[in-house]
Amino acid sequence: MTTIDAEALEAFATELLGGIGAPESIAEKVATSLVGADVRGHTSHGVLRIPTYRAMIADGVLVPDATPECVTDLGAIAVVDGRGAFGQFVGRMAADHLCDRASEHGLAAVGVRNGTHLGRMGEWAERVASEELCYLSFVHTSGGGLVVAPAGSTTRRFSTNPVTCGVPTFDRLPFPLVLDMATSQVAHGKLDAYEADGRSIPGEWAVGGDGDPMTDPGEMGEFRADERWGALRPLGGTTAGHKGTGLAMMAELFAGILGGGPVAGQREPGAWFSNGAFMLAVDPAQFDDRGTAARKVEALVEHVRAADSHPDVPVGDAARDEELLLPGEAEYLTRRERTDGGVPLPDRVVDSLVDVATECGLDHPFTV
């Protein structure tokens, strides 16, 4: 494990993204998002992704100098076509539009298509909540990158199709309440992070082609691999996977119908992923005054925190700690730690970044 200062990592990521074709202004925005994910503890959506982006550029599915375009603008309703640009650039445009229009109209909805990889959706929830707006989104991969099997199956039929919610806390907490969850047992990137750490995954997360639990994340194959490889289980696993399957279908349809991109089943298996999304922002002040909303947030937080922590009842394998944290609290605590103490990167991630830097003729800040 290598620990690096967050500012140094962001500067290196900016240079590396420039080396694979991003203009400086775009590279800076994407690097801010990637390192922001690392700083918050989401290695799966951090600089680990840069080698994947390089492969997407080589295959012509990510256009590093492209600019997203708002192709439909009806005031409170808009559609953003990412045009194959870096997804963090696309997501930033969509979130900014949401904030502007929800502040004006009381609510706003934005569909997104051709967004490549929108990154950590919690970033956009945080952005919207910072304007004291509520946020909801559904995301799919436009029929590509299928890695999740329906309940009772080993066949890949969905992506991880995340659902994300954000609620402002009106200064009652130093962070917004943000739920950013896959409709599979875990995000696909979580397997990448475990593989980079050389760790086995819990048997409840994924299933092999033979129907047995899969514990080696390397057996998952590439994000574009066909269904001969293993598959992630739907949220709920062997107990309530039918619920995760239903959520995945709804996310697929909301993102596909309202974003405008193809849904699973409309593209050939093994195609590259390209995020589509439906994002909604609502001004709570249009329904009641902010003081009332703040008191409700405060009361619920106190109510939840008052629950006893039982040593024999685990929080879960994918949780940050052994104690219950509020949605968005783990990211807040991790960001505080890593802003001062640096960002830990697994050796395999460092090696992959060094390889890209070497191929681009760039220096790197690591000792290898």
C-alpha positions in Angstrom: 0.0 0.0 0.0 1.3 3.5 -0.9 0.0 6.7 0.7 0.1 9.9 -1.3 -1.0 13.4 -0.5 -4.4 14.2 -2.0 -3.2 17.4 -3.8 -0.2 15.6 -5.3 -2.4 12.7 -6.5 -4.8 15.2 -8.1 -2.0 16.9 -9.9 -0.6 13.6 -11.1 -4.1 12.4 -12.2 -4.6 15.7 -14.1 -1.3 15.2 -15.9 -2.1 11.5 -16.6 -5.5 12.4 -18.1 -3.9 15.0 -20.2 -1.5 12.3 -21.4 -4.3 10.1 -22.6 -5.9 13.0 -24.5 -8.0 15.2 -22.2 -7.7 19.0 -22.6 -6.3 20.6 -19.5 -9.7 22.1 -18.4 -11.4 18.7 -18.7 -8.5 16.8 -17.1 -8.7 19.1 -14.1 -12.4 18.5 -13.5 -12.1 14.7 -14.0 -9.1 14.5 -11.7 -11.0 16.4 -9.0 -13.8 13.9 -9.2 -11.6 10.8 -9.2 -9.4 11.9 -6.3 -12.6 13.1 -4.5 -13.8 9.5 -4.7 -10.5 8.2 -3.3 -10.4 10.8 -0.5 -13.9 9.6 0.5 -12.9 6.0 0.6 -14.3 4.9 -2.8 -11.2 3.5 -4.4 -13.4 1.7 -6.9 -14.4 5.1 -8.4 -11.1 6.8 -8.0 -7.8 7.0 -10.0 -8.0 3.2 -10.4 -10.3 4.0 -13.3 -7.7 5.8 -15.4 -6.3 2.7 -17.2 -9.9 1.7 -18.0 -10.6 5.1 -19.5 -7.4 4.8 -21.6 -8.7 1.5 -23.0 -12.1 3.1 -23.7 -10.3 5.9 -25.6 -8.3 3.4 -27.6 -11.6 1.6 -28.6 -13.2 4.9 -29.6 -16.0 4.8 -27.0 -14.7 7.7 -24.9 -13.8 10.9 -26.7 -11.4 12.8 -24.4 -11.9 16.2 -25.9 -15.7 15.9 -26.4 -18.1 18.4 -24.8 -21.6 17.3 -23.6 -24.6 19.1 -25.0 -28.0 20.0 -23.7 -30.2 18.7 -26.6 -33.6 19.3 -24.9 -34.3 22.3 -22.8 -37.9 22.8 -21.6 -37.2 24.8 -18.5 -37.7 22.3 -15.7 -37.0 19.3 -18.0 -33.8 18.8 -20.0 -31.8 16.0 -21.7 -28.0 16.1 -21.7 -26.2 14.1 -24.4 -22.7 13.3 -23.1 -21.4 12.7 -26.7 -18.9 10.2 -25.3 -17.1 12.8 -23.1 -15.6 11.9 -19.8 -18.6 11.1 -17.6 -17.5 13.3 -14.7 -17.6 16.2 -17.1 -21.1 15.1 -18.2 -22.3 14.6 -14.6 -21.1 18.0 -13.5 -23.0 19.7 -16.3 -26.2 17.7 -15.5 -25.9 18.5 -11.8 -25.3 22.2 -12.4 -28.4 22.3 -14.6 -30.4 20.6 -12.0 -29.5 23.1 -9.3 -30.2 26.1 -11.5 -33.5 24.9 -12.7 -34.8 23.4 -9.4 -34.0 26.7 -7.7 -36.0 28.5 -10.4 -39.0 26.1 -10.8 -39.1 24.3 -7.5 -38.1 21.0 -9.2 -36.1 19.9 -12.2 -35.5 16.6 -14.1 -32.5 15.8 -16.4 -32.1 12.8 -18.6 -28.5 11.8 -19.5 -27.4 9.6 -22.4 -24.0 8.7 -23.8 -22.3 9.6 -20.5 -19.5 6.9 -20.7 -18.7 6.6 -16.9 -20.5 9.1 -14.7 -18.3 8.2 -11.8 -19.4 8.3 -8.2 -23.1 9.3 -8.3 -22.8 10.5 -4.7 -20.8 13.4 -5.9 -23.8 14.8 -7.8 -26.1 14.1 -4.9 -23.7 16.1 -2.7 -23.5 18.9 -5.2 -27.3 19.2 -5.4 -27.8 18.9 -1.6 -25.2 21.7 -1.1 -27.9 24.0 -2.6 -30.4 22.7 -0.1 -32.2 20.6 -2.7 -33.3 17.0 -2.5 -31.9 14.6 -5.1 -32.8 11.3 -6.7 -31.2 9.4 -9.6 -31.3 6.1 -11.5 -28.4 5.0 -13.6 -27.8 2.2 -16.1 -25.1 1.3 -18.6 -27.0 1.6 -21.9 -27.1 -2.2 -22.4 -23.3 -2.6 -22.0 -21.1 -3.9 -19.2 -23.7 -6.4 -17.9 -22.3 -8.0 -14.7 -25.4 -8.8 -12.5 -27.5 -11.9 -12.6 -31.2 -11.9 -11.7 -32.3 -13.8 -8.6 -32.0 -17.5 -9.1 -29.7 -17.2 -12.2 -26.0 -17.1 -13.1 -26.6 -15.3 -16.3 -25.6 -11.6 -16.6 -28.6 -9.4 -17.4 -28.0 -6.1 -15.7 -25.3 -3.7 -14.8 -25.1 -2.6 -11.1 -27.7 0.1 -11.9 -27.2 2.4 -8.9 -30.0 4.3 -7.2 -28.8 7.5 -5.4 -30.6 9.9 -3.0 -29.4 13.1 -1.3 -31.1 15.2 1.4 -29.6 18.4 2.7 -29.2 18.6 6.5 -29.6 22.4 6.9 -26.5 22.8 9.1 -27.8 20.2 11.5 -24.9 17.9 10.4 -21.5 18.8 8.7 -22.4 16.6 5.8 -25.5 15.9 3.6 -27.4 12.6 3.9 -26.5 10.7 0.8 -27.4 7.1 -0.1 -25.5 5.9 -3.2 -26.1 2.2 -3.7 -25.9 -0.4 -6.4 -28.9 -2.6 -7.0 -26.5 -5.5 -6.9 -24.9 -6.8 -3.6 -22.0 -4.5 -4.2 -20.7 -2.2 -6.9 -18.6 -3.9 -9.6 -15.7 -1.6 -8.7 -15.7 -3.1 -5.2 -14.5 -6.3 -6.8 -11.7 -4.3 -8.6 -10.7 -2.8 -5.3 -10.6 -6.2 -3.5 -8.6 -7.7 -6.4 -6.2 -4.8 -6.2 -5.8 -5.5 -2.5 -5.3 -9.2 -3.1 -8.4 -10.0 -1.0 -11.1 -12.6 -1.4 -14.7 -11.4 -1.6 -17.5 -12.8 0.7 -19.4 -15.7 -0.9 -22.7 -13.8 -0.8 -21.5 -11.2 -3.2 -21.1 -13.1 -6.4 -21.9 -16.5 -8.1 -19.9 -18.6 -10.5 -21.1 -20.0 -13.7 -21.6 -23.4 -11.9 -24.0 -21.8 -9.3 -21.5 -21.9 -6.5 -20.4 -18.8 -4.5 -17.5 -17.0 -6.1 -14.8 -15.7 -3.7 -12.0 -14.9 -6.1 -12.7 -11.4 -7.6 -10.4 -12.3 -10.6 -13.0 -14.9 -11.7 -15.4 -12.1 -12.5 -13.4 -11.3 -15.6 -13.4 -8.0 -17.4 -16.3 -5.5 -17.2 -17.0 -6.4 -20.9 -16.6 -10.2 -20.5 -19.4 -12.5 -21.7 -21.6 -14.5 -19.4 -19.2 -17.5 -19.2 -17.7 -15.6 -16.3 -19.2 -15.2 -12.9 -21.9 -12.6 -12.0 -22.7 -10.3 -9.1 -25.8 -11.3 -7.2 -28.7 -8.9 -7.0 -29.2 -6.8 -3.9 -30.7 -9.2 -1.3 -28.6 -12.1 -2.4 -30.0 -15.6 -1.8 -32.5 -14.3 0.7 -34.3 -11.4 -1.0 -32.6 -11.2 -4.4 -36.0 -10.8 -6.1 -36.2 -7.3 -4.6 -32.8 -6.3 -6.0 -33.8 -7.7 -9.3 -36.9 -5.6 -9.3 -34.9 -2.5 -8.4 -32.4 -3.1 -11.2 -35.3 -3.3 -13.7 -36.8 -0.1 -12.5 -33.4 1.7 -12.6 -32.8 0.3 -16.1 -36.2 1.6 -17.4 -36.1 5.0 -15.6 -32.6 5.7 -16.9 -33.3 4.2 -20.4 -36.7 5.7 -21.1 -36.1 9.2 -19.6 -32.4 9.4 -20.5 -32.9 8.1 -24.0 -30.2 5.5 -24.3 -30.7 1.8 -25.1 -31.6 -0.6 -22.3 -30.2 -4.1 -21.6 -31.2 -6.4 -24.4 -30.9 -3.7 -27.1 -27.1 -4.1 -27.6 -24.8 -7.1 -28.2 -23.4 -8.8 -25.0 -19.9 -7.7 -24.2 -20.4 -4.1 -25.4 -18.6 -1.3 -23.6 -20.8 0.4 -20.9 -22.0 4.0 -21.3 -24.0 5.5 -18.5 -27.4 6.8 -19.0 -29.3 8.4 -16.1 -32.4 10.1 -14.9 -31.8 12.8 -12.3 -34.4 14.7 -10.2 -33.9 17.7 -7.9 -36.6 19.1 -5.7 -36.6 22.3 -3.6 -38.1 21.2 -0.2 -39.0 24.9 0.6 -41.8 24.6 -2.0 -43.5 22.0 0.3 -42.7 23.4 3.7 -40.3 25.9 5.3 -36.7 25.0 5.7 -36.9 25.3 9.5 -39.5 22.5 9.6 -37.4 20.3 7.2 -34.3 20.9 9.4 -36.1 19.8 12.5 -37.3 16.6 10.8 -33.7 15.8 9.8 -32.5 16.5 13.3 -35.2 14.4 14.9 -34.7 11.4 12.6 -30.9 11.5 13.1 -31.2 11.5 16.9 -33.8 8.7 16.7 -31.5 6.5 14.6 -28.4 7.2 16.6 -30.2 6.2 19.8 -30.4 2.6 18.6 -28.3 0.1 20.6 -25.3 -1.4 18.9 -25.4 -5.2 19.5 -22.0 -7.0 19.3 -23.6 -10.1 17.8 -25.4 -8.4 15.0 -23.0 -7.4 12.2 -23.5 -4.3 10.1 -22.3 -6.1 6.9 -19.1 -7.1 5.0 -19.2 -4.0 2.8 -19.7 -1.5 5.6 -16.9 1.0 6.6 -17.1 0.2 10.3 -18.6 -2.2 12.8 -21.0 0.5 13.9 -24.0 1.9 12.1 -23.2 5.2 10.3 -25.7 7.6 8.7 -25.8 7.7 4.9 -22.9 9.9 3.8 -21.2 9.8 7.1 -18.5 7.2 6.1 -17.5 9.5 3.2 -17.4 12.5 5.5 -15.2 10.7 8.1 -12.9 9.2 5.6 -12.4 12.6 3.8 -11.4 14.2 7.1 -8.8 11.4 7.7 -7.4 11.4 4.2 -7.3 15.2 3.7 -4.6 15.3 6.4 -3.2 11.8 6.3 -3.0 11.1 2.6 -4.7 8.7 0.2 -3.8 5.0 0.5 -3.5 3.3 -2.9 -3.1 -0.5 -3.3 0.1 -1.6 -5.0 -1.7 -2.9 -8.1 -3.4 0.4 -8.6 0.0 2.2 -8.3 1.6 -0.2 -10.8 -1.2 0.3 -13.3 -0.9 4.1 -13.0 2.9 3.9 -13.4 2.4 1.8 -16.5 0.1 4.4 -18.1 2.5 7.2 -17.1 5.5 5.4 -18.6 3.6 4.7 -21.9 2.7 8.4 -22.0 6.2 9.5 -21.3 5.3 11.2 -18.0 6.9 11.2 -14.6 5.1 9.8 -11.6 5.2 10.6 -7.9 5.6 7.1 -6.6 8.7 5.1 -5.5 8.5 1.8 -7.2 
